Amino acid sequence: MFSKTIPKSVLEETQNSAIGHSRLLILPVATRWFSNWTLLNSVKENEACLKSAIWSPKIVDNAEIKKKPERLSTLKHLLCEDTEFWANLALVEELLNPLKTAILAIEGSVIDVSKAFKVVESAFEKAVGIANKFSTEQKEEIVKVSMNVVFVIMALMFRF
């Protein structure tokens, strides 16, 4: 975000107060194929706490953070005012969910190679169906992402 410790500690305090424990946002990991879904899911699960934490005096009145008011303003707008942000986040998470499920199946020993193609094909069909919920402009980008993820799944399946 903007400071390494203040926002993290504020989010932890907000979570402990609101839900009785803390759970930090999970960042994507290059070696985990579905980590972008995990990131989106962790943001969605933290929606209420993020909306509350962003208004904390520890953030708003922090001298270091005040040096970059545009970042704080953008975060406040996205988290608290931009309803499309949360709706689109949920749709993208929904879009990635079938692909994440297919990746998990292929990564593990649950599925044999003969069934892997059908799993990937089904995940792609579901993802394209979900992509139809987006505007025409958004669809092209989402389908490209879906196709790239399916390519990655296929590469993962054949280990190249």
N, C-alpha and C positions, 0 to 999 in steps of 0.2 A: 504494500500500500504506500505509505509515505514515511513512516518511521518504523524502525525495527521492533521496538518494544512497547511503546505507548498503545497503539491500536490493538496489538495482541493482548496486552494485559486488560485493556478495557473490554474487549470482546469476551475474554475469559471471565471477568467479573460479572458482566451482563448475563452470560450463560449460567454461571453458578447461581445468580440471583433468580433468573427466570425458570431454569429447568433443573437446577440442583447439581449440575456438573458441567464441565467444559468440553467442547469438541471443536477443535480448530479446523479451519478450511483445509481441504486436502488438495495439494497442488499436483498437476500432472507430472508423471514420471515417464521418462523416455522408454524405459524398459517394461512398462506396464501398458499394454495395448488399449485398455479401456479406461485409462486414468482421466481422460477428459470428461467422460460421463461421471466419474467419481467426483471430480471438481465441481461440475454443475450440480450434482446431487447435494454435495456438502454446502454449497452456497444456498440452494433452495431450502435445505433443512435449517439453515441459520438465518433465514429471512427476518424473522421478528427480532432476533438478537442483533443482527446487523443494523436494522432500522433504528433500534434503540441506542446502540453503542455509538453510532455516528454523531449523536447529539450530546454525548458526554462532555462535561467541562474539561476533562483531562485531554480530550481531543481538540475541542473547539478553542480552548484557551492556551494550547501548547504553542510555545514560541517557535519551535522548529516547524510545526505544521502551518502556522500562520505565514511562514515564508512562501508557501505554495497554496494560496487560497483557491486557485482554480481547481486543484485536485480535490480539495475538500468540497467545494461547490459541486463539482461533477459527481462525486460520490453521493452527496446528499440528494442530488437530482435523481440519479439512477436508483438508489435504494428507496427513496421516499416519495418521489413524485412521478417517475416514469413507469406507469402501469404496464406499458408494452415490454419493458425490460423483464419483468417477472413472468409475463405470459410467454414471451419468446424463449426465455430460459427453460420454462417447463416444456415447451414444444420441442426444443432442441434436445433436452434430456430424454423426452419420449422418443424422439427420432433415433437417438443413439442407443437406447435401451435394447432393441432387438439385436443390434450389432454387438453390443457388450455381451449379451447372453450367448451369441454365437461364438465370440472370442473365448469366453470362459469354457464353453463346451469343447472347443478345439484345443485350447491350451491344456486342458486336463486329459484324463484317460477315460472320460465318460463316453466319448464318441469314436467310432472307428472311421478310417479314411473313406470307406465306401458311402457313409452317410454324411460326411462333412460337406460335400457340395450342396446337398439338399438343405442343410442347416444354414449355410451361407446364402443360398438362393432365397430361402424363406425370409431370412433377416433383411435382405436387400429389398424384397417386395414389401415387407412391413414398413421399412424406413421410407420408401418412395411413397407409400400410402399416407404416411404421417406428413411427409413433405408437402403434400397437397393442401395442408392447412395454412401454409405460408403464402404470402403474396407472390405474384409472378416473378418479381425481381429477386426475392429471397429463395425461390425454388431452385434456380440455377445453381446458386452457391451451395445450397444444402445437398442437392443431388450430387454435385461434384465431391463434396465432403463424403457423402455416403459411398460413392464409387471408390474414392481413395481408401476409405476404411475397409471396404470389401476387398480391394486389392491387397491391403495389408493382411487381412484375414487369410486370404488365399496364400500369400507369401509365408505367413506363419504356419499354415497347415502343411506346406511342403518344405518348411524350414530353409527358405532362401531369402 
